[in-house]
Amino acid sequence: MTSQHHDVIILGAGVTGLTAAHALLPSALRVAVIEDYPGAGGNHLSKDMGDCSFDVGAIFFWSDSPLLGLFPGIEAHWTPVNYSIARVTPQGKVRAYPFDMREEFFGRPLPYQLVAIADVLVHKLFWRRKASAADFARAHIGSKLFRDSGLSGYMRRFYGFSAEEISYPFALRRMKWIAQNASLAPRVARLVRSAGRRLGLAVRPTPLRCFARSRDGFQAMYGHALASLQALGADAVLSAGTSSLRKTAEGFEVRTEAGTFTAPRLINTLPLVKVARLLGLDAAAAPESTAMITACFRFRGQRHFAALILHNFAADGLWKRLTMHSDYYGRADGWEFFSLEVSVRGTLPGIDTVVADFRATTAQAGLFEGELECLGSFVTDFAYPVYDQSAEARKTALVQALSDMGIESLGRQGNFDYIPSATVAIAQAQAYMLESPPPRCARPP
């Protein structure tokens, strides 16, 4: 088995790993990016089934994406998208996301409005419990709207367990959109800005354009990014088959099916539980992640909603989000096609269960009328970090143990941090790399 020495090893070729490699290469370091998947991009996965093309992950990109600056030319692997988003309410209606104030509040009878307002005021003034994400939501919108809007059910579907089990610190960091949509001040500020633009007192910002990866798949898009890094001198090992990681007197040793790699510095972007296993540590001590099943459908008939993305806030149903890929790739022989996601903590349901559940719940809401066929599915083992009440302590302990060895933990998986988009992942990785400049180890002639 061959042995290769580098200045830095990066475990994982997702967005965070690629960004870290890009930050290191100007220093002329010898950088190795090791990835067990057959391509770069991490959990950004795509799959063709016949003439239909499906995605997993944060699949939309915007015209201000830092990917454009990191990897010039990557936009050649993008396709334009008319972005729109809606949700299915507990009443089985398709409404605005995350809340339709006009229909779901002002459209209700006056007694309901008065009770809801009183409930919100009571919680804003007197709710002091800060144990869970449910407490965070109730403090902003009250118990009644938390329940009646379907937000409580949506949280359960999205995170794989109930809002009562999700930790309050996590909600404080990652559910600010609830406070922004529930508070009066942000709404007033938006109205003032809008009025200023109409009166010519403020410049209307250039609207951002939305994109998805092109029909050639994430492999081509992230392959372009990886090729850019290789042109700068990085070594990339795909389908590595990593078997072990150990600390040595000189630094670190990573054993893979492609050979042994050594370096004095190691940056990890893989799931914490994976790294624990590679090191021979107690993997049970690592915080959990939810698994996710993505079911791929095609449909022919009458579709009774217009949005590109539909979130499930209804009372029933396993699925949490539906994405109409055919809205931007075009129909396949007359068929529309879409994917839907089911996140579960623990054992995933079988695809037959997912399909039967989806047919039943969408029939109740009248979303589709016609032929509906499941073409297949794929599973993401580490989809979302599980931020239950014990997660922060477990994450902190393991990240500290890795840090004591000299291993740097970075990104959504490596640092067990729920990062909502590729743009945020890149910004965080760039900030970290700027604060942690590499030693000036020049590449030998």
C-alpha positions, -999 to +999 in steps of 0.1 A: +000+000+000+014+034-010+021+062+015+018+098+007+027+128+029+009+161+028+009+193+049-029+192+055-054+164+051-091+174+048-116+146+054-147+152+033-153+169-001-186+186+007-190+224+005-171+230+038-142+207+028-139+223-007-139+258+009-112+248+034-090+234+006-095+266-014-084+287+016-052+267+021-040+264-015-027+300-019-001+292+008+014+266-014+007+238+010+004+202-001-033+195+005-051+162+003-089+160+001-102+125+010-138+116+003-155+082+006-183+091-018-176+087-056-179+124-061-175+158-043-204+177-029-212+157+003-249+152+008-257+172-023-267+142-043-285+138-076-300+107-094-316+102-128-344+077-131-353+073-167-358+108-181-365+122-146-338+139-125-340+142-087-320+159-059-311+157-023-297+185-001-297+223-002-304+221-039-309+258-048-282+285-053-285+322-057-268+348-078-248+361-048-235+327-040-198+327-029-194+296-050-191+319-080-160+336-066-144+304-053-149+284-085-153+306-116-172+289-143-193+268-120-224+287-132-221+267-164-234+238-144-265+257-131-300+261-146-324+290-138-353+285-114-385+304-107-384+300-070-417+299-051-427+282-018-459+274+000-472+250+026-501+227+033-520+238+064-537+216+090-570+225+072-557+209+040-553+243+022-522+255+003-511+288+018-481+311+020-450+299+039-444+301+068-477+318+077-505+335+057-516+364+080-545+375+057-561+340+053-552+323+086-557+352+110-577+380+095-598+355+076-609+339+109-639+349+130-634+378+154-637+357+185-608+335+172-587+366+165-593+380+200-585+347+217-553+343+196-542+378+203-547+373+241-528+340+239-499+357+222-498+386+247-499+362+277-470+342+263-450+372+254-455+388+288-454+358+311-439+328+294-405+322+310-399+285+303-369+280+281-364+243+279-373+235+243-380+247+208-417+245+217-411+271+244-393+294+220-422+292+195-449+297+222-430+328+235-434+344+201-467+332+187-485+316+217-498+281+221-529+285+199-511+297+167-482+273+173-508+244+172-533+258+147-507+270+121-492+235+119-458+247+130-456+221+158-462+192+134-438+206+109-410+208+134-416+171+143-413+162+106-383+184+099-362+174+128-374+138+132-388+143+168-411+166+186-405+203+193-407+195+230-375+175+226-356+200+206-332+221+227-340+257+234-304+270+226-307+254+191-341+271+185-325+304+196-298+300+170-316+284+141-353+294+144-350+331+143-374+332+113-402+325+139-394+357+158-389+377+126-423+367+113-441+370+146-427+404+158-442+437+149-409+456+144-396+436+114-430+438+097-431+476+102-395+479+089-405+459+058-435+482+052-414+513+056-387+500+031-414+491+006-431+525+009-397+542+005-391+524-027-425+532-041-420+569-033-385+569-048-368+576-015-349+543-015-332+523-043-349+490-051-323+463-046-314+441-076-334+409-071-314+377-066-318+350-092-322+314-082-305+284-098-304+246-094-277+223-107-280+215-144-293+183-158-257+168-158-260+165-121-242+175-089-212+153-101-205+177-129-210+209-107-188+198-079-165+180-103-158+214-117-150+227-082-127+198-075-109+202-108-103+239-099-087+228-067-066+202-084-054+228-109-042+248-079-023+217-067-046+198-044-047+160-044-082+146-044-090+110-035-126+099-042-142+065-033-113+064-008-127+037+014-113+052+046-107+025+072-088+042+101-074+074+115-048+077+142-027+103+159+011+099+154+042+116+168+044+135+135+007+143+131-020+121+117-022+089+096-053+081+075-056+046+060-077+041+029-082+016+002-062+041-020-032+041+003-020+057+035-019+095+039+000+114+066+001+151+076+008+172+106-026+189+103-060+173+099-094+191+093-125+170+096-158+177+079-172+142+082-200+133+107-186+132+143-198+096+147-178+085+117-146+101+129-151+085+164-154+051+147-123+057+126-103+066+157-117+037+177-135+059+201-169+052+217-192+061+188-223+059+211-210+090+228-214+111+196-245+132+191-271+117+167-282+127+133-315+119+116-316+097+085-337+109+056-354+090+028-360+108-005-389+093-025-389+101-062-423+104-080-437+112-114-472+125-120-495+130-149-528+148-145-541+178-127-519+194-101-537+217-076-509+239-064-484+262-082-455+264-058-421+249-066-416+238-030-444+226-007-439+221+030-462+199+050-478+217+080-508+194+079-520+173+108-510+140+092-483+127+069-447+116+072-433+138+044-420+172+053-411+188+019-419+183-017-399+198-046-412+199-082-380+193-102-399+192-135-407+229-129-372+238-140-359+207-158-391+204-179-415+175-181-404+140-191-425+126-219-455+145-205-449+136-168-441+160-140-417+147-115-408+156-079-391+143-048-404+143-012-384+140+020-391+120+052-368+126+082-368+101+110-348+097+142-340+060+143-352+035+118-366+048+086-400+036+074-400+014+043-406+030+009-440+012+006-451+029+039-439+063+027-457+060-006-490+048+010-488+076+035-481+102+009-510+091-013-534+092+016-524+127+030-522+144-005-556+129-014-570+146+017-556+179+006-565+174-030-530+181-042-529+157-072-555+143-094-543+117-119-516+091-122-490+091-095-461+066-096-430+062-073-399+055-093-376+048-064-358+063-034-325+069-018-314+073+018-291+099+034-278+085+067-265+118+082-292+143+070-298+167+100-281+170+134-304+159+162-304+188+187-321+172+216-315+181+252-282+161+254-268+170+220-248+202+229-230+185+258-222+154+237-210+174+208-189+197+230-172+167+247-164+149+215-152+180+196-130+189+226-116+153+226-108+157+190-093+191+195-071+177+223-057+154+196-052+183+173-081+175+150-100+205+137-138+201+134-155+221+108-189+224+091-224+210+094-212+174+100-177+179+114-188+205+140-224+191+143-238+225+134-272+229+117-262+251+087-292+262+066-275+267+033-243+263+012-238+301+014-237+300+052-215+269+052-189+287+029-190+318+050-184+299+082-155+279+067-139+310+053-141+328+086-126+298+104-097+294+080-090+331+082-087+328+119-066+297+117-039+305+092-017+276+081+020+273+087+041+286+058+051+252+044+062+258+009+057+231-017+091+215-026+105+223-061 
